[in-house]
Amino acid sequence: MEALFYLVYLRSSFVCPAVLHSMKFFITSSTGIPNLLDFVVTLEVDELLMGSCDSNEKVDLKQNIAKSFLTENPEQLEWYRKMCFHVFPVYKSWTDILMSLFNQTGGVHVLQMVGGCEWDDETEEVKGFAQFGYDGEDLLAFDLNTFTWIALRPEAFTAKQIWNADEDLREFYKTALTRFYPEWLKTYVEYGRSVLLRTDLPSVSLLQKTPSSPVSCLATGFYPHRASLVWRKDGEELHEEVDHGEILPNHDGTFQMILIYLVVLVLILIGAAGFIVYKRKKGEREKGKISLL
C-alpha cells in the first residue's frame, strides 16, 4: 500500500496572511491537596506563556514581550498585582461555595476559569470569552449578549443565580472582555511583533521501532501553533487507524505534533515555501530505512 503524508502549515505569508491572535487568563483554585498553592494564574498570548502569579504573592514574567510591555506601562503591572493578590484569592471562597452547593464536605476539589479574547487582525473582529469549570466539568459561561452568566449543566443553576447576583462581578467581566482585554492583546502583539508574527518551519522525522510496528511522524520546531497533519492515499485523506497527537509546546516557544499510521511508503512534507519528498525504497522495506529522493 502506498500512502502520502502531508504537513499543512497554516501560518505563513504565502498561505494565510490573516492571523487570529488570542489572549487567555487561566485561573486554578484548589482545595484538599497538601503542599499545593491555593491558586495559580497564568497569562498566554498566542499560546505563549507570558507570566504567572500565585497565592505566594509571586509574579513571574516569562517573555521579554511581557517584560518590555510592563516596564513601559507600570500601571498595567500594578493592575496585575492588584488582581493577583487582592481579587483572585476570592476564587478560594467560590470553591467553598460550590462545595456547599454540591453537598461536599471534604476531599479534593478544583475550580478553574479561562477568560480572554480572540482578535482577527484582518477583519478586526474581536470575541471575548469567560468560562468556569468545577471538578473537571463545565460550570458557567459569560454571555456577552446579555452580560449574564449561563449554566452549562443543570446542577449549575444555583451557582448561576449567585454569580449573577454579584453586579460588580458581571460589570468587571463585561468591561474586561469587551474593552480591556482586546486593547491589551493588540498592544502585546505590537510589542511582540518579531516573536508573535514570525514563521518557523518544522523539522520532520519518521520513527519506527521495528519493521512491523506503527510508523510515527514527528513534526517539531514550528511556530505558530496552527498546523495540521494528515495521511493521504491517492489524494484521499486517511482517517482510519490514524492516531492524531495534540499540538504540544516545546521549551523554546515552538510547537510539536505527532501522527501515527501503521504502514507508510511515501512521505510528503508541504511547508510554507515548498515541499520535500521522502520515499521508502522497495528493497529496504524489511530494514525500515528511509531515503531522500
MIBABA-947376 format. One record per residue: residue number from 1; x, y, z of N, C-alpha, C in turn. Coordinates in steps of 0.05 Angstrom, whole numbers, plus 5000, padded with zeros to 4 digits. Layout:
N
 num  nxx  nyy  nzz caxx cayy cazz  cxx  cyy  czz
 NUM    X    Y    Z    X    Y    Z    X    Y    Z
...
end
This chain:
293
 num  nxx  nyy  nzz caxx cayy cazz  cxx  cyy  czz
   1 5017 4976 5000 5000 5000 5000 5018 5025 5000
   2 5010 5044 4984 5026 5069 4982 5009 5092 4994
   3 5021 5107 5012 5007 5128 5025 5024 5153 5025
   4 5011 5176 5026 5025 5202 5026 5020 5215 5053
   5 5040 5230 5063 5037 5245 5088 5040 5274 5082
   6 5022 5291 5091 5023 5319 5087 5024 5334 5114
   7 5042 5353 5117 5041 5372 5139 5033 5398 5126
   8 5009 5407 5132 5000 5433 5121 5005 5454 5142
   9 5022 5473 5136 5030 5494 5155 5012 5518 5149
  10 4994 5524 5168 4973 5543 5163 4981 5572 5166
  11 5003 5577 5180 5010 5605 5186 5034 5612 5169
  12 5030 5627 5148 5052 5637 5132 5042 5659 5114
  13 5060 5676 5105 5053 5698 5088 5043 5688 5061
  14 5050 5663 5053 5042 5652 5028 5015 5639 5029
  15 5008 5628 5053 4984 5612 5055 4962 5626 5069
  16 4968 5640 5091 4947 5651 5108 4956 5678 5119
  17 4951 5700 5105 4961 5726 5114 4947 5736 5139
  18 4922 5729 5142 4907 5738 5166 4914 5720 5189
  19 4916 5731 5213 4923 5716 5237 4902 5720 5259
  20 4894 5699 5272 4876 5701 5294 4893 5701 5320
  21 4895 5723 5333 4911 5725 5357 4893 5720 5382
  22 4905 5711 5403 4889 5706 5427 4904 5714 5452
  23 4889 5721 5473 4900 5726 5499 4882 5711 5519
  24 4894 5695 5537 4879 5678 5555 4890 5679 5583
  25 4873 5684 5602 4880 5681 5630 4869 5653 5640
  26 4887 5638 5653 4879 5613 5665 4881 5615 5695
  27 4860 5610 5709 4860 5612 5738 4852 5585 5750
  28 4868 5575 5768 4862 5549 5781 4863 5552 5811
  29 4841 5546 5824 4839 5546 5853 4832 5518 5863
  30 4847 5508 5883 4842 5481 5892 4841 5479 5922
  31 4829 5458 5931 4828 5453 5960 4831 5423 5965
  32 4842 5416 5988 4845 5388 5995 4870 5374 5984
  33 4888 5390 5972 4913 5379 5961 4936 5390 5977
  34 4949 5374 5994 4971 5383 6011 4994 5395 5994
  35 5006 5416 6005 5030 5428 5993 5025 5439 5965
  36 5000 5444 5958 4994 5457 5932 4984 5485 5937
  37 4992 5504 5920 4983 5531 5923 4953 5534 5921
  38 4942 5553 5937 4913 5557 5936 4903 5565 5909
  39 4918 5581 5895 4910 5589 5868 4935 5596 5851
  40 4933 5591 5825 4954 5598 5806 4940 5611 5782
  41 4952 5633 5772 4942 5647 5749 4964 5649 5728
  42 4957 5643 5703 4976 5645 5681 4964 5662 5659
  43 4981 5675 5644 4972 5691 5621 4986 5682 5596
  44 4971 5675 5575 4982 5667 5550 4973 5686 5528
  45 4992 5692 5510 4986 5708 5486 4995 5691 5462
  46 4976 5685 5444 4982 5667 5422 4996 5642 5430
  47 4985 5630 5452 4994 5605 5463 5022 5606 5476
  48 5034 5629 5478 5060 5632 5491 5055 5642 5520
  49 5067 5629 5539 5064 5637 5567 5079 5663 5572
  50 5064 5683 5580 5075 5710 5585 5084 5712 5614
  51 5069 5701 5632 5075 5704 5660 5055 5690 5678
  52 5060 5690 5704 5043 5677 5723 5044 5691 5750
  53 5025 5686 5767 5025 5694 5795 5011 5673 5811
  54 5015 5673 5837 5003 5652 5854 4997 5663 5882
  55 4987 5645 5899 4979 5653 5926 5003 5659 5944
  56 5027 5654 5935 5051 5662 5950 5059 5691 5943
  57 5041 5705 5929 5045 5733 5921 5071 5736 5904
  58 5074 5717 5886 5097 5718 5868 5088 5723 5840
  59 5101 5742 5826 5096 5748 5798 5120 5740 5782
  60 5116 5723 5763 5139 5713 5747 5134 5719 5717
  61 5150 5736 5705 5147 5743 5677 5165 5724 5661
  62 5154 5712 5640 5168 5691 5625 5179 5702 5598
  63 5167 5722 5586 5175 5730 5559 5184 5759 5560
  64 5204 5766 5543 5213 5793 5540 5191 5812 5531
  65 5171 5801 5517 5148 5817 5508 5134 5828 5533
  66 5128 5811 5552 5114 5820 5576 5132 5839 5593
  67 5158 5833 5594 5176 5850 5610 5177 5878 5598
  68 5179 5880 5572 5181 5906 5559 5155 5921 5562
  69 5133 5907 5558 5106 5920 5560 5101 5931 5588
  70 5107 5915 5608 5101 5923 5636 5121 5944 5646
  71 5146 5943 5635 5165 5964 5643 5157 5991 5633
  72 5146 5992 5609 5137 6017 5598 5109 6025 5606
  73 5095 6006 5618 5068 6011 5627 5065 6001 5656
  74 5078 6015 5675 5078 6006 5703 5050 6004 5715
  75 5031 6021 5705 5004 6019 5716 4991 5992 5709
  76 5000 5980 5687 4989 5954 5680 5000 5933 5699
  77 5026 5935 5706 5037 5916 5726 5023 5919 5752
  78 5017 5943 5760 5003 5948 5785 4975 5935 5785
  79 4962 5936 5761 4935 5924 5759 4938 5894 5762
  80 4958 5882 5750 4962 5853 5753 4967 5846 5782
  81 4983 5861 5795 4989 5856 5824 4963 5857 5840
  82 4947 5877 5835 4922 5881 5850 4903 5857 5845
  83 4901 5848 5820 4884 5826 5813 4894 5800 5826
  84 4921 5796 5825 4932 5771 5835 4931 5769 5865
  85 4935 5791 5879 4938 5789 5908 4914 5798 5923
  86 4894 5811 5910 4870 5820 5924 4844 5811 5912
  87 4844 5804 5887 4819 5796 5874 4817 5766 5869
  88 4838 5755 5857 4837 5727 5850 4836 5709 5875
  89 4846 5717 5898 4842 5700 5922 4813 5694 5929
  90 4795 5711 5918 4766 5707 5923 4757 5680 5911
  91 4772 5670 5891 4765 5645 5879 4765 5622 5899
  92 4782 5625 5920 4782 5604 5941 4755 5603 5955
  93 4743 5626 5960 4717 5627 5974 4696 5616 5955
  94 4699 5620 5929 4679 5609 5910 4680 5578 5910
  95 4704 5567 5914 4707 5538 5916 4691 5528 5940
  96 4693 5543 5962 4678 5535 5986 4648 5536 5981
  97 4639 5557 5966 4611 5560 5960 4601 5536 5943
  98 4617 5529 5923 4609 5507 5906 4609 5480 5921
  99 4627 5477 5939 4627 5452 5955 4601 5451 5971
 100 4593 5473 5982 4568 5473 5997 4544 5468 5979
 101 4543 5480 5955 4521 5475 5937 4519 5446 5928
 102 4542 5433 5925 4542 5405 5916 4544 5385 5939
 103 4538 5396 5964 4538 5379 5988 4564 5363 5992
 104 4586 5377 5988 4613 5365 5991 4625 5376 6017
 105 4634 5358 6034 4645 5366 6060 4676 5364 6061
 106 4688 5352 6041 4717 5349 6041 4726 5338 6015
 107 4751 5329 6015 4762 5317 5990 4776 5338 5973
 108 4785 5329 5950 4799 5346 5931 4779 5358 5911
 109 4780 5385 5909 4762 5399 5891 4778 5422 5877
 110 4771 5426 5851 4786 5445 5835 4766 5463 5820
 111 4770 5489 5823 4755 5509 5807 4774 5521 5787
 112 4765 5522 5762 4782 5533 5740 4766 5554 5725
 113 4781 5573 5714 4769 5594 5697 4788 5600 5674
 114 4777 5602 5650 4792 5612 5627 4777 5636 5616
 115 4791 5658 5613 4778 5682 5603 4798 5698 5586
 116 4787 5712 5566 4805 5727 5549 4790 5736 5524
 117 4805 5737 5502 4793 5745 5477 4809 5736 5453
 118 4796 5736 5430 4810 5730 5404 4806 5754 5386
 119 4826 5759 5370 4826 5782 5352 4836 5775 5324
 120 4819 5779 5304 4827 5775 5276 4840 5800 5266
 121 4866 5800 5260 4880 5824 5253 4873 5834 5224
 122 4857 5818 5210 4848 5827 5183 4821 5839 5183
 123 4802 5826 5196 4774 5836 5197 4770 5854 5221
 124 4789 5853 5240 4787 5869 5266 4765 5858 5284
 125 4754 5835 5277 4734 5823 5295 4746 5813 5321
 126 4732 5819 5343 4742 5812 5370 4720 5796 5383
 127 4728 5774 5396 4709 5757 5411 4720 5752 5439
 128 4705 5760 5459 4713 5755 5486 4700 5730 5497
 129 4711 5719 5517 4700 5694 5529 4709 5691 5558
 130 4692 5678 5573 4699 5671 5601 4683 5647 5609
 131 4696 5628 5620 4682 5603 5628 4694 5591 5653
 132 4676 5581 5670 4685 5567 5694 4680 5537 5692
 133 4698 5522 5704 4694 5493 5706 4700 5485 5735
 134 4686 5464 5744 4690 5454 5771 4693 5424 5772
 135 4714 5415 5784 4720 5386 5785 4719 5373 5758
 136 4731 5387 5738 4733 5375 5712 4709 5376 5694
 137 4688 5390 5703 4664 5392 5686 4657 5422 5682
 138 4645 5428 5659 4637 5455 5653 4616 5464 5674
 139 4618 5490 5681 4600 5501 5702 4584 5525 5691
 140 4598 5547 5686 4585 5572 5678 4600 5585 5655
 141 4586 5600 5638 4599 5616 5617 4586 5643 5617
 142 4601 5663 5609 4591 5691 5609 4580 5697 5581
 143 4555 5705 5581 4541 5711 5556 4545 5741 5549
 144 4559 5747 5527 4565 5774 5520 4542 5789 5507
 145 4520 5775 5502 4496 5788 5492 4479 5799 5514
 146 4478 5785 5537 4462 5794 5559 4479 5803 5583
 147 4505 5798 5582 4523 5804 5603 4515 5791 5629
 148 4507 5766 5627 4500 5749 5650 4513 5722 5647
 149 4514 5708 5669 4525 5681 5669 4503 5661 5662
 150 4510 5640 5647 4492 5619 5639 4502 5593 5650
 151 4484 5575 5658 4492 5549 5669 4498 5530 5646
 152 4520 5516 5647 4528 5497 5627 4519 5469 5633
 153 4507 5465 5656 4494 5439 5663 4473 5445 5684
 154 4453 5428 5687 4431 5434 5705 4440 5438 5734
 155 4460 5424 5743 4469 5426 5771 4481 5454 5777
 156 4487 5469 5756 4500 5495 5760 4479 5518 5762
 157 4454 5512 5762 4433 5533 5762 4435 5551 5786
 158 4439 5539 5810 4441 5556 5834 4466 5573 5834
 159 4488 5561 5824 4513 5576 5822 4509 5600 5803
 160 4494 5596 5781 4489 5617 5762 4474 5640 5776
 161 4455 5634 5793 4440 5655 5807 4458 5670 5826
 162 4476 5656 5839 4494 5670 5858 4513 5688 5842
 163 4525 5678 5820 4543 5694 5804 4529 5719 5792
 164 4505 5715 5783 4490 5737 5770 4481 5758 5790
 165 4478 5750 5815 4470 5769 5836 4493 5788 5843
 166 4517 5782 5836 4540 5799 5841 4544 5818 5817
 167 4532 5842 5819 4533 5861 5797 4561 5870 5791
 168 4578 5873 5812 4605 5882 5808 4621 5861 5791
 169 4616 5836 5797 4629 5815 5782 4621 5816 5752
 170 4595 5818 5747 4586 5819 5720 4596 5844 5705
 171 4598 5866 5719 4608 5891 5706 4638 5888 5701
 172 4653 5875 5718 4681 5870 5714 4685 5854 5688
 173 4671 5831 5686 4675 5815 5662 4665 5829 5637
 174 4644 5844 5639 4634 5859 5616 4656 5878 5606
 175 4667 5893 5624 4687 5913 5616 4713 5900 5607
 176 4722 5879 5621 4746 5865 5614 4745 5852 5586
 177 4723 5838 5581 4721 5823 5556 4715 5840 5532
 178 4703 5863 5536 4696 5880 5513 4715 5904 5509
 179 4730 5910 5529 4747 5934 5527 4777 5928 5534
 180 4782 5921 5559 4809 5918 5568 4825 5897 5554
 181 4814 5873 5553 4828 5850 5541 4834 5854 5512
 182 4815 5864 5495 4822 5869 5467 4844 5890 5464
 183 4844 5911 5481 4865 5932 5479 4892 5920 5487
 184 4892 5904 5508 4918 5893 5517 4929 5873 5497
 185 4911 5857 5485 4920 5837 5465 4933 5851 5441
 186 4921 5872 5431 4932 5887 5409 4959 5899 5416
 187 4961 5909 5441 4987 5920 5450 5008 5899 5452
 188 5001 5876 5463 5021 5854 5465 5031 5846 5438
 189 5013 5844 5418 5020 5836 5391 5039 5857 5379
 190 5034 5882 5385 5051 5904 5374 5079 5902 5387
 191 5080 5898 5413 5106 5896 5427 5121 5871 5418
 192 5106 5850 5413 5120 5824 5407 5118 5816 5378
 193 5117 5836 5360 5113 5830 5332 5134 5811 5321
 194 5159 5816 5329 5181 5800 5318 5180 5771 5327
 195 5166 5766 5350 5163 5739 5361 5137 5727 5352
 196 5115 5741 5356 5088 5730 5352 5081 5728 5323
 197 5093 5744 5305 5086 5743 5277 5107 5728 5260
 198 5125 5715 5273 5146 5701 5258 5135 5674 5248
 199 5149 5662 5230 5142 5635 5219 5166 5618 5221
 200 5165 5597 5237 5186 5577 5239 5176 5551 5227
 201 5191 5541 5207 5183 5516 5194 5193 5493 5211
 202 5179 5470 5209 5186 5447 5226 5208 5430 5214
 203 5220 5414 5231 5236 5392 5223 5219 5367 5226
 204 5222 5348 5208 5204 5324 5208 5221 5299 5210
 205 5212 5280 5227 5226 5255 5230 5206 5232 5229
 206 5214 5210 5215 5199 5185 5216 5210 5167 5237
 207 5193 5156 5254 5202 5138 5275 5188 5111 5273
 208 5204 5090 5275 5193 5063 5274 5211 5044 5290
 209 5201 5031 5311 5217 5014 5328 5225 4989 5314
 210 5206 4976 5300 5211 4951 5285 5197 4953 5258
 211 5204 4936 5238 5191 4937 5212 5161 4933 5214
 212 5151 4919 5235 5123 4913 5237 5108 4932 5256
 213 5122 4951 5268 5109 4969 5287 5098 4993 5272
 214 5079 5008 5284 5068 5032 5271 5090 5053 5265
 215 5085 5068 5244 5104 5090 5237 5094 5116 5248
 216 5111 5130 5262 5104 5156 5273 5119 5178 5258
 217 5105 5200 5253 5118 5223 5241 5117 5246 5261
 218 5140 5256 5269 5142 5277 5288 5150 5303 5273
 219 5133 5323 5275 5140 5350 5265 5144 5368 5289
 220 5168 5380 5291 5174 5396 5314 5189 5421 5306
 221 5187 5441 5324 5201 5466 5319 5185 5486 5303
 222 5159 5481 5299 5143 5500 5282 5130 5522 5300
 223 5125 5545 5287 5111 5567 5300 5098 5583 5278
 224 5073 5593 5283 5057 5589 5307 5045 5561 5309
 225 5026 5559 5328 5016 5533 5335 4995 5522 5316
 226 4988 5537 5296 4967 5529 5277 4979 5511 5255
 227 4974 5486 5256 4984 5467 5236 4966 5443 5236
 228 4967 5428 5214 4951 5404 5211 4967 5382 5198
 229 4966 5358 5209 4979 5335 5198 4959 5315 5188
 230 4962 5305 5164 4943 5286 5153 4958 5265 5136
 231 4948 5240 5136 4958 5220 5118 4939 5220 5094
 232 4951 5215 5070 4934 5214 5046 4943 5190 5029
 233 4923 5178 5015 4928 5157 4996 4912 5163 4971
 234 4926 5165 4948 4913 5171 4922 4897 5197 4924
 235 4907 5217 4939 4893 5242 4941 4872 5243 4962
 236 4865 5221 4975 4844 5220 4995 4857 5218 5023
 237 4845 5234 5041 4855 5234 5069 4847 5207 5082
 238 4866 5197 5098 4861 5172 5113 4855 5179 5142
 239 4833 5168 5152 4825 5174 5180 4825 5149 5197
 240 4821 5125 5185 4821 5100 5200 4850 5092 5207
 241 4853 5081 5230 4879 5072 5240 4900 5094 5241
 242 4890 5118 5246 4908 5142 5248 4905 5154 5276
 243 4927 5157 5289 4927 5169 5316 4937 5197 5314
 244 4919 5217 5319 4927 5245 5317 4936 5255 5345
 245 4960 5263 5346 4970 5275 5371 4963 5304 5373
 246 4963 5314 5398 4957 5342 5402 4981 5359 5395
 247 4976 5385 5389 4998 5404 5385 5008 5411 5413
 248 5034 5406 5418 5045 5410 5445 5068 5430 5444
 249 5072 5445 5466 5093 5465 5466 5120 5453 5471
 250 5141 5464 5458 5169 5458 5464 5179 5478 5484
 251 5202 5473 5496 5213 5490 5517 5222 5517 5505
 252 5227 5518 5479 5237 5543 5466 5215 5560 5455
 253 5190 5554 5460 5168 5570 5450 5156 5561 5423
 254 5169 5541 5411 5158 5529 5387 5139 5506 5394
 255 5129 5492 5374 5110 5471 5379 5117 5445 5365
 256 5104 5423 5373 5109 5397 5361 5083 5383 5358
 257 5082 5364 5340 5058 5347 5336 5067 5320 5324
 258 5053 5299 5331 5060 5273 5321 5035 5260 5309
 259 5039 5244 5288 5018 5230 5275 5027 5201 5270
 260 5011 5182 5276 5019 5154 5275 5001 5139 5255
 261 5014 5123 5238 4999 5106 5219 5013 5079 5217
 262 4999 5058 5210 5010 5031 5211 5031 5026 5190
 263 5026 5034 5164 5045 5029 5142 5048 5054 5126
 264 5072 5063 5121 5077 5087 5106 5099 5082 5085
 265 5094 5087 5060 5114 5083 5039 5124 5109 5028
 266 5108 5130 5028 5116 5156 5017 5109 5178 5036
 267 5127 5196 5041 5123 5219 5058 5127 5244 5043
 268 5107 5262 5044 5110 5288 5031 5106 5309 5053
 269 5124 5327 5055 5123 5349 5074 5118 5374 5058
 270 5095 5387 5063 5089 5413 5050 5092 5435 5071
 271 5109 5453 5067 5113 5476 5085 5103 5501 5072
 272 5111 5524 5084 5102 5549 5074 5115 5556 5047
 273 5138 5545 5042 5153 5553 5018 5163 5529 5002
 274 5147 5508 5000 5155 5485 4983 5150 5459 4997
 275 5162 5437 4986 5157 5411 4997 5181 5393 4993
 276 5183 5373 5009 5205 5353 5007 5191 5326 5006
 277 5202 5308 4990 5190 5281 4987 5209 5261 4998
 278 5199 5243 5015 5214 5221 5025 5201 5195 5016
 279 5216 5175 5008 5205 5150 4998 5221 5127 5008
 280 5207 5107 5017 5220 5082 5026 5225 5065 5001
 281 5249 5057 4996 5256 5040 4973 5245 5012 4978
 282 5236 4999 4956 5225 4973 4958 5244 4953 4970
 283 5270 4955 4962 5289 4936 4972 5296 4940 5001
 284 5287 4962 5013 5295 4968 5041 5271 4966 5060
 285 5249 4955 5050 5225 4954 5067 5229 4938 5093
 286 5243 4916 5090 5247 4899 5113 5265 4912 5134
 287 5283 4929 5125 5301 4943 5144 5288 4968 5155
 288 5266 4978 5142 5252 5001 5152 5268 5027 5147
 289 5284 5028 5126 5300 5051 5121 5285 5071 5104
 290 5292 5097 5106 5281 5118 5090 5303 5132 5075
 291 5299 5136 5049 5320 5151 5034 5308 5175 5021
 292 5324 5196 5018 5315 5221 5006 5316 5219 4976
 293 5293 5225 4963 5292 5225 4934 5308 5248 4922
end
